[in-house]
């Protein structure tokens, strides 16, 4: 059990180290892609279901 925890801890520290080395650029790219995907999804939903009504 202790070995699994140690491996997990080392993996998390590695991910954090990579993120710190990469800087904020990947975070910005991910955020921009998220915004674009949400806008496209809402636009597509409006086109597909714009005339839909429940009676």
Number of C-alpha atoms within 10 A of each C-alpha: 5 7 8 9 10 11 11 12 11 12 12 12 12 12 11 12 11 11 14 10 9 11 10 10 10 11 12 11 11 11 12 12 12 12 12 11 12 12 12 12 12 11 13 12 11 12 10 10 10 10 7 8 6 3 3
